[in-house]
Amino acid sequence: MTRPTLAFALVALAFTACTTVPKAPGSATRSTPSETILARSPIEVAVAPVVNASGAQLPASELREAFQKELVERRYTPLALEYVDRKVVDASYTPGASEESATLTITIEKWDASLWTTHSAITARITASLIDARGSGSVLWTATADQRFDFIAVREHLSTEGARIRFACDGIAAEVLARLPARTAKPGRTTPG
């Protein structure tokens, strides 16, 4: 190998090591196929209270609100959380209790915020499932994200801890629901304009 070629190879290697390629949303999320959710095409979705199976302290309210907002981005119509909460019994929600088409359940299996203060990072395993609330009660779609979520870039731009937590929860919800197909109107249905 000649010196100019070797020098170019070393510079290229150094450049590659210093740059990071942004990953596509949902690339680290595993989900079920979309056929069932597309065939059922639920409109109204009740976002059930977050199930904390991790044992850690977590921002459950902020996460629930973030998932509700993300459903809107994907053209679903989430019911008001206060309305859904009226049907919660013993900290549990029964799918269909609010006469919704589907229920979104969110289970936090792991939540490690030990790097939040120093690195604005949270390591979590989260499973979200859409349950058919009017039919058989079967799972229409599910996704699991098990990864480290990094938010260091916004650390200086958000002035309060509450704003940083909400931003992180929004990012986590967007990642988990990234593979959820956007709702489309079925033939014969009218949608508001």
C-alpha positions in Angstrom: 0.0 0.0 0.0 1.4 3.4 -0.9 1.8 6.2 1.6 -0.9 8.5 0.1 -3.3 5.5 0.0 -2.4 4.5 3.6 -2.8 8.2 4.7 -6.2 8.4 3.0 -7.3 5.1 4.6 -6.3 6.4 8.1 -8.1 9.7 7.6 -11.2 7.9 6.4 -11.1 5.5 9.3 -10.7 8.4 11.8 -13.6 10.3 10.2 -15.8 7.3 10.3 -15.0 6.7 14.0 -15.8 10.3 14.9 -19.2 10.6 13.1 -22.4 9.0 14.1 -25.1 8.2 11.6 -28.5 9.0 13.0 -30.6 5.9 13.3 -34.1 5.7 11.8 -37.0 6.1 14.3 -38.1 2.8 15.6 -35.0 1.0 14.4 -34.3 -0.5 17.8 -38.0 -1.3 18.4 -39.4 -4.8 17.8 -43.1 -4.9 16.8 -45.7 -7.4 15.5 -46.8 -7.3 11.9 -49.3 -4.5 11.0 -52.0 -6.5 9.2 -54.2 -6.9 12.2 -54.2 -3.3 13.3 -54.7 -2.1 9.7 -57.6 -4.5 9.2 -59.3 -3.4 12.4 -58.4 0.3 12.1 -59.5 1.5 15.5 -60.3 5.2 15.9 -60.9 6.0 19.6 -58.1 4.7 21.9 -58.1 4.7 25.7 -54.5 5.1 27.1 -54.6 2.9 30.2 -52.5 4.0 33.2 -48.8 3.0 32.9 -48.0 -0.3 34.5 -44.7 -0.1 36.4 -43.2 -3.6 36.5 -39.7 -2.2 37.0 -40.0 -1.3 40.7 -38.1 2.0 39.9 -39.5 5.5 40.4 -40.5 6.8 37.0 -42.5 9.7 35.5 -45.6 7.6 34.8 -48.0 10.6 34.2 -45.6 12.2 31.7 -45.1 8.9 29.9 -48.8 8.4 29.6 -49.3 11.9 28.2 -46.5 11.4 25.8 -48.0 8.2 24.4 -51.4 10.0 24.1 -49.8 12.8 22.0 -47.9 10.2 19.9 -51.2 8.5 19.0 -52.5 11.8 17.7 -49.4 12.1 15.5 -50.4 8.7 14.0 -54.0 9.8 13.4 -55.7 8.0 16.2 -58.1 9.7 18.6 -57.1 9.1 22.2 -59.7 9.7 24.8 -59.1 12.3 27.5 -57.0 10.8 30.3 -59.4 12.2 32.9 -62.3 10.4 31.2 -60.4 7.1 31.1 -59.4 7.5 34.7 -63.0 7.6 35.8 -63.2 3.9 34.8 -60.0 2.8 36.6 -60.7 0.4 39.4 -58.1 -0.6 42.0 -55.3 1.0 39.8 -56.4 -1.1 36.8 -58.2 -0.4 33.6 -60.4 -2.9 31.8 -60.2 -2.6 28.0 -63.6 -1.3 26.6 -64.6 0.4 29.9 -64.8 3.7 28.2 -66.4 2.3 25.0 -63.3 2.9 23.0 -62.3 0.9 19.9 -58.9 0.0 21.3 -56.9 0.3 24.5 -53.2 1.2 24.6 -51.4 -0.6 27.5 -47.9 0.6 28.4 -45.7 -1.6 30.6 -42.4 -0.5 31.9 -40.3 -3.6 32.5 -37.0 -1.8 33.2 -36.3 1.8 34.0 -32.7 2.9 34.9 -32.3 6.7 35.3 -28.9 6.5 37.0 -27.3 8.3 34.1 -30.0 11.0 33.8 -28.3 13.7 35.9 -24.9 13.3 34.4 -25.6 12.1 30.8 -29.3 12.8 30.2 -29.8 9.1 29.4 -32.4 6.6 30.5 -32.1 2.8 29.9 -35.6 1.2 29.6 -37.5 -1.8 28.4 -41.0 -0.7 27.4 -43.8 -2.7 25.9 -46.9 -1.0 24.3 -49.8 -3.0 23.1 -53.1 -2.0 21.4 -55.9 -4.3 22.6 -59.2 -4.7 20.6 -61.6 -3.2 23.1 -64.8 -4.0 21.1 -64.1 -7.4 19.7 -62.4 -10.4 21.2 -60.0 -8.4 23.4 -57.1 -9.7 21.4 -53.8 -7.9 20.8 -54.0 -5.9 17.6 -50.4 -4.7 17.7 -47.5 -4.7 20.1 -44.0 -3.2 20.2 -41.1 -3.5 22.6 -38.1 -1.1 22.9 -35.2 -2.2 25.1 -32.4 0.3 24.8 -30.6 3.4 26.2 -32.4 6.6 25.2 -30.0 9.6 25.0 -31.1 13.2 25.3 -27.8 15.0 25.9 -28.3 17.3 23.0 -31.3 19.1 24.6 -29.8 19.4 28.1 -28.7 23.0 27.6 -31.8 24.1 25.6 -34.4 23.2 28.2 -34.3 25.3 31.3 -36.3 23.2 33.8 -36.1 19.5 34.9 -39.8 19.1 34.2 -39.3 20.3 30.6 -36.4 17.8 30.2 -38.4 14.9 31.6 -41.4 15.8 29.3 -39.0 16.0 26.3 -37.5 12.6 27.2 -40.9 11.0 27.6 -42.0 12.4 24.2 -38.9 10.9 22.6 -39.4 7.5 24.2 -43.1 7.4 23.2 -42.1 8.3 19.6 -39.5 5.6 19.5 -41.8 2.9 20.9 -44.7 3.8 18.6 -42.6 4.5 15.5 -43.6 1.2 13.9 -47.3 1.7 14.6 -48.9 2.2 11.2 -50.8 5.5 10.9 -54.5 5.0 11.0 -56.3 5.3 7.6 -60.0 5.6 7.0 -61.8 2.5 5.9 -63.8 2.7 2.7 -67.3 3.9 3.5 -66.3 5.8 6.6 -66.3 9.5 6.7 -63.6 11.3 8.6 -63.7 14.9 9.8 -62.0 17.4 7.4 
